[in-house]
Amino acid sequence: MTNFWDEDGNYDWDAHWHAIEREAATKTAEWIGYPGMIDAFHHFGLYGNEVPDEVFTPELLAAMDTWQVLLEKAELTEDEMDHKRLEREHEAVDRAIHAMIDP
């Protein structure tokens, strides 16, 4: 269990809420069958009981997979030009996913 109390005895509500959201994203990612994409589910807020099953289309899941792969590649590359290109591609996929899920 994570301790959300700091050394001064203050409770970190933001960290606690973030941990609850990550746990919900983990459960949703596992339920959908994409346990390696917890970051994507969390980033796009696609977790919890409020998200209808119909949202998780094959197109959305494929885009989220691409989003996750581009994020990981951008984080790992040491070449500055590759990093910038991957970031641009990642941002484009991010916008496309938001267009799919945002009303």
PyMOL CGO cylinders between C-alpha atoms (Angstrom):
from pymol import cmd
from pymol.cgo import CYLINDER

trace = [
    CYLINDER, 0.00, 0.00, 0.00, 1.30, 3.42, -0.92, 0.3, 1, 1, 1, 1, 1, 1,
    CYLINDER, 1.30, 3.42, -0.92, 1.85, 5.93, 1.83, 0.3, 1, 1, 1, 1, 1, 1,
    CYLINDER, 1.85, 5.93, 1.83, 0.42, 9.34, 0.89, 0.3, 1, 1, 1, 1, 1, 1,
    CYLINDER, 0.42, 9.34, 0.89, 1.68, 11.14, 3.98, 0.3, 1, 1, 1, 1, 1, 1,
    CYLINDER, 1.68, 11.14, 3.98, 4.72, 13.37, 3.59, 0.3, 1, 1, 1, 1, 1, 1,
    CYLINDER, 4.72, 13.37, 3.59, 7.44, 13.92, 6.17, 0.3, 1, 1, 1, 1, 1, 1,
    CYLINDER, 7.44, 13.92, 6.17, 5.54, 16.92, 7.61, 0.3, 1, 1, 1, 1, 1, 1,
    CYLINDER, 5.54, 16.92, 7.61, 2.44, 14.84, 8.25, 0.3, 1, 1, 1, 1, 1, 1,
    CYLINDER, 2.44, 14.84, 8.25, 0.44, 16.31, 5.38, 0.3, 1, 1, 1, 1, 1, 1,
    CYLINDER, 0.44, 16.31, 5.38, -1.71, 14.06, 3.25, 0.3, 1, 1, 1, 1, 1, 1,
    CYLINDER, -1.71, 14.06, 3.25, -1.06, 14.26, -0.51, 0.3, 1, 1, 1, 1, 1, 1,
    CYLINDER, -1.06, 14.26, -0.51, -4.59, 14.20, -1.93, 0.3, 1, 1, 1, 1, 1, 1,
    CYLINDER, -4.59, 14.20, -1.93, -3.39, 14.69, -5.51, 0.3, 1, 1, 1, 1, 1, 1,
    CYLINDER, -3.39, 14.69, -5.51, -1.12, 11.64, -5.36, 0.3, 1, 1, 1, 1, 1, 1,
    CYLINDER, -1.12, 11.64, -5.36, -3.90, 9.63, -3.73, 0.3, 1, 1, 1, 1, 1, 1,
    CYLINDER, -3.90, 9.63, -3.73, -6.41, 10.59, -6.45, 0.3, 1, 1, 1, 1, 1, 1,
    CYLINDER, -6.41, 10.59, -6.45, -3.83, 9.88, -9.16, 0.3, 1, 1, 1, 1, 1, 1,
    CYLINDER, -3.83, 9.88, -9.16, -3.22, 6.42, -7.70, 0.3, 1, 1, 1, 1, 1, 1,
    CYLINDER, -3.22, 6.42, -7.70, -6.97, 5.70, -7.70, 0.3, 1, 1, 1, 1, 1, 1,
    CYLINDER, -6.97, 5.70, -7.70, -7.20, 6.78, -11.35, 0.3, 1, 1, 1, 1, 1, 1,
    CYLINDER, -7.20, 6.78, -11.35, -4.19, 4.62, -12.31, 0.3, 1, 1, 1, 1, 1, 1,
    CYLINDER, -4.19, 4.62, -12.31, -5.74, 1.62, -10.58, 0.3, 1, 1, 1, 1, 1, 1,
    CYLINDER, -5.74, 1.62, -10.58, -9.00, 2.15, -12.49, 0.3, 1, 1, 1, 1, 1, 1,
    CYLINDER, -9.00, 2.15, -12.49, -7.06, 2.52, -15.77, 0.3, 1, 1, 1, 1, 1, 1,
    CYLINDER, -7.06, 2.52, -15.77, -5.17, -0.69, -14.99, 0.3, 1, 1, 1, 1, 1, 1,
    CYLINDER, -5.17, -0.69, -14.99, -8.39, -2.59, -14.40, 0.3, 1, 1, 1, 1, 1, 1,
    CYLINDER, -8.39, -2.59, -14.40, -9.95, -1.25, -17.60, 0.3, 1, 1, 1, 1, 1, 1,
    CYLINDER, -9.95, -1.25, -17.60, -6.86, -2.01, -19.69, 0.3, 1, 1, 1, 1, 1, 1,
    CYLINDER, -6.86, -2.01, -19.69, -6.79, -5.57, -18.37, 0.3, 1, 1, 1, 1, 1, 1,
    CYLINDER, -6.79, -5.57, -18.37, -10.55, -6.03, -18.88, 0.3, 1, 1, 1, 1, 1, 1,
    CYLINDER, -10.55, -6.03, -18.88, -10.35, -4.78, -22.49, 0.3, 1, 1, 1, 1, 1, 1,
    CYLINDER, -10.35, -4.78, -22.49, -7.36, -7.07, -23.10, 0.3, 1, 1, 1, 1, 1, 1,
    CYLINDER, -7.36, -7.07, -23.10, -4.63, -4.43, -23.45, 0.3, 1, 1, 1, 1, 1, 1,
    CYLINDER, -4.63, -4.43, -23.45, -2.72, -4.60, -20.14, 0.3, 1, 1, 1, 1, 1, 1,
    CYLINDER, -2.72, -4.60, -20.14, 0.35, -2.96, -21.68, 0.3, 1, 1, 1, 1, 1, 1,
    CYLINDER, 0.35, -2.96, -21.68, -1.54, 0.23, -22.51, 0.3, 1, 1, 1, 1, 1, 1,
    CYLINDER, -1.54, 0.23, -22.51, -2.36, 1.48, -19.02, 0.3, 1, 1, 1, 1, 1, 1,
    CYLINDER, -2.36, 1.48, -19.02, -0.71, 4.84, -19.81, 0.3, 1, 1, 1, 1, 1, 1,
    CYLINDER, -0.71, 4.84, -19.81, -2.97, 5.33, -22.83, 0.3, 1, 1, 1, 1, 1, 1,
    CYLINDER, -2.97, 5.33, -22.83, -6.16, 4.41, -20.94, 0.3, 1, 1, 1, 1, 1, 1,
    CYLINDER, -6.16, 4.41, -20.94, -5.14, 6.75, -18.12, 0.3, 1, 1, 1, 1, 1, 1,
    CYLINDER, -5.14, 6.75, -18.12, -4.07, 9.62, -20.40, 0.3, 1, 1, 1, 1, 1, 1,
    CYLINDER, -4.07, 9.62, -20.40, -7.35, 9.61, -22.32, 0.3, 1, 1, 1, 1, 1, 1,
    CYLINDER, -7.35, 9.61, -22.32, -9.52, 9.07, -19.24, 0.3, 1, 1, 1, 1, 1, 1,
    CYLINDER, -9.52, 9.07, -19.24, -10.91, 5.83, -20.63, 0.3, 1, 1, 1, 1, 1, 1,
    CYLINDER, -10.91, 5.83, -20.63, -11.47, 3.94, -17.41, 0.3, 1, 1, 1, 1, 1, 1,
    CYLINDER, -11.47, 3.94, -17.41, -14.18, 3.30, -14.90, 0.3, 1, 1, 1, 1, 1, 1,
    CYLINDER, -14.18, 3.30, -14.90, -17.83, 2.42, -15.14, 0.3, 1, 1, 1, 1, 1, 1,
    CYLINDER, -17.83, 2.42, -15.14, -18.80, 5.65, -16.91, 0.3, 1, 1, 1, 1, 1, 1,
    CYLINDER, -18.80, 5.65, -16.91, -17.12, 4.62, -20.19, 0.3, 1, 1, 1, 1, 1, 1,
    CYLINDER, -17.12, 4.62, -20.19, -19.54, 2.59, -22.32, 0.3, 1, 1, 1, 1, 1, 1,
    CYLINDER, -19.54, 2.59, -22.32, -18.21, -0.54, -24.02, 0.3, 1, 1, 1, 1, 1, 1,
    CYLINDER, -18.21, -0.54, -24.02, -19.09, 0.90, -27.45, 0.3, 1, 1, 1, 1, 1, 1,
    CYLINDER, -19.09, 0.90, -27.45, -16.30, 3.47, -27.06, 0.3, 1, 1, 1, 1, 1, 1,
    CYLINDER, -16.30, 3.47, -27.06, -13.66, 0.76, -27.36, 0.3, 1, 1, 1, 1, 1, 1,
    CYLINDER, -13.66, 0.76, -27.36, -13.78, 0.25, -31.12, 0.3, 1, 1, 1, 1, 1, 1,
    CYLINDER, -13.78, 0.25, -31.12, -11.02, -1.60, -32.97, 0.3, 1, 1, 1, 1, 1, 1,
    CYLINDER, -11.02, -1.60, -32.97, -10.04, 1.72, -34.57, 0.3, 1, 1, 1, 1, 1, 1,
    CYLINDER, -10.04, 1.72, -34.57, -9.70, 3.44, -31.21, 0.3, 1, 1, 1, 1, 1, 1,
    CYLINDER, -9.70, 3.44, -31.21, -7.71, 0.59, -29.70, 0.3, 1, 1, 1, 1, 1, 1,
    CYLINDER, -7.71, 0.59, -29.70, -5.39, 0.53, -32.72, 0.3, 1, 1, 1, 1, 1, 1,
    CYLINDER, -5.39, 0.53, -32.72, -4.86, 4.30, -32.43, 0.3, 1, 1, 1, 1, 1, 1,
    CYLINDER, -4.86, 4.30, -32.43, -4.19, 3.98, -28.69, 0.3, 1, 1, 1, 1, 1, 1,
    CYLINDER, -4.19, 3.98, -28.69, -1.65, 1.24, -29.42, 0.3, 1, 1, 1, 1, 1, 1,
    CYLINDER, -1.65, 1.24, -29.42, 0.08, 3.51, -31.94, 0.3, 1, 1, 1, 1, 1, 1,
    CYLINDER, 0.08, 3.51, -31.94, 0.00, 6.36, -29.39, 0.3, 1, 1, 1, 1, 1, 1,
    CYLINDER, 0.00, 6.36, -29.39, 1.67, 4.13, -26.77, 0.3, 1, 1, 1, 1, 1, 1,
    CYLINDER, 1.67, 4.13, -26.77, 4.34, 2.85, -29.19, 0.3, 1, 1, 1, 1, 1, 1,
    CYLINDER, 4.34, 2.85, -29.19, 5.21, 6.35, -30.41, 0.3, 1, 1, 1, 1, 1, 1,
    CYLINDER, 5.21, 6.35, -30.41, 5.45, 7.60, -26.82, 0.3, 1, 1, 1, 1, 1, 1,
    CYLINDER, 5.45, 7.60, -26.82, 7.82, 4.79, -25.87, 0.3, 1, 1, 1, 1, 1, 1,
    CYLINDER, 7.82, 4.79, -25.87, 9.96, 5.24, -29.00, 0.3, 1, 1, 1, 1, 1, 1,
    CYLINDER, 9.96, 5.24, -29.00, 10.20, 9.01, -28.42, 0.3, 1, 1, 1, 1, 1, 1,
    CYLINDER, 10.20, 9.01, -28.42, 11.30, 8.44, -24.84, 0.3, 1, 1, 1, 1, 1, 1,
    CYLINDER, 11.30, 8.44, -24.84, 13.99, 5.94, -25.87, 0.3, 1, 1, 1, 1, 1, 1,
    CYLINDER, 13.99, 5.94, -25.87, 15.51, 7.62, -28.92, 0.3, 1, 1, 1, 1, 1, 1,
    CYLINDER, 15.51, 7.62, -28.92, 18.68, 9.60, -28.50, 0.3, 1, 1, 1, 1, 1, 1,
    CYLINDER, 18.68, 9.60, -28.50, 18.60, 11.17, -31.98, 0.3, 1, 1, 1, 1, 1, 1,
    CYLINDER, 18.60, 11.17, -31.98, 17.12, 14.66, -31.69, 0.3, 1, 1, 1, 1, 1, 1,
    CYLINDER, 17.12, 14.66, -31.69, 15.58, 14.65, -35.18, 0.3, 1, 1, 1, 1, 1, 1,
    CYLINDER, 15.58, 14.65, -35.18, 13.97, 11.25, -34.60, 0.3, 1, 1, 1, 1, 1, 1,
    CYLINDER, 13.97, 11.25, -34.60, 12.70, 12.45, -31.24, 0.3, 1, 1, 1, 1, 1, 1,
    CYLINDER, 12.70, 12.45, -31.24, 11.05, 15.52, -32.78, 0.3, 1, 1, 1, 1, 1, 1,
    CYLINDER, 11.05, 15.52, -32.78, 9.52, 13.46, -35.61, 0.3, 1, 1, 1, 1, 1, 1,
    CYLINDER, 9.52, 13.46, -35.61, 8.15, 10.90, -33.16, 0.3, 1, 1, 1, 1, 1, 1,
    CYLINDER, 8.15, 10.90, -33.16, 6.74, 13.64, -30.96, 0.3, 1, 1, 1, 1, 1, 1,
    CYLINDER, 6.74, 13.64, -30.96, 4.93, 15.21, -33.94, 0.3, 1, 1, 1, 1, 1, 1,
    CYLINDER, 4.93, 15.21, -33.94, 3.50, 11.83, -34.94, 0.3, 1, 1, 1, 1, 1, 1,
    CYLINDER, 3.50, 11.83, -34.94, 2.52, 11.19, -31.32, 0.3, 1, 1, 1, 1, 1, 1,
    CYLINDER, 2.52, 11.19, -31.32, 0.73, 14.56, -31.10, 0.3, 1, 1, 1, 1, 1, 1,
    CYLINDER, 0.73, 14.56, -31.10, -1.13, 13.86, -34.35, 0.3, 1, 1, 1, 1, 1, 1,
    CYLINDER, -1.13, 13.86, -34.35, -2.34, 10.50, -33.04, 0.3, 1, 1, 1, 1, 1, 1,
    CYLINDER, -2.34, 10.50, -33.04, -3.28, 12.15, -29.74, 0.3, 1, 1, 1, 1, 1, 1,
    CYLINDER, -3.28, 12.15, -29.74, -5.48, 14.65, -31.58, 0.3, 1, 1, 1, 1, 1, 1,
    CYLINDER, -5.48, 14.65, -31.58, -7.04, 11.86, -33.67, 0.3, 1, 1, 1, 1, 1, 1,
    CYLINDER, -7.04, 11.86, -33.67, -7.90, 9.88, -30.55, 0.3, 1, 1, 1, 1, 1, 1,
    CYLINDER, -7.90, 9.88, -30.55, -9.45, 12.92, -28.91, 0.3, 1, 1, 1, 1, 1, 1,
    CYLINDER, -9.45, 12.92, -28.91, -11.53, 13.43, -32.05, 0.3, 1, 1, 1, 1, 1, 1,
    CYLINDER, -11.53, 13.43, -32.05, -12.78, 9.85, -31.67, 0.3, 1, 1, 1, 1, 1, 1,
    CYLINDER, -12.78, 9.85, -31.67, -13.70, 10.09, -27.98, 0.3, 1, 1, 1, 1, 1, 1,
    CYLINDER, -13.70, 10.09, -27.98, -14.63, 13.74, -27.41, 0.3, 1, 1, 1, 1, 1, 1,
    CYLINDER, -14.63, 13.74, -27.41, -18.19, 14.70, -28.30, 0.3, 1, 1, 1, 1, 1, 1,
]
cmd.load_cgo(trace, "trace")
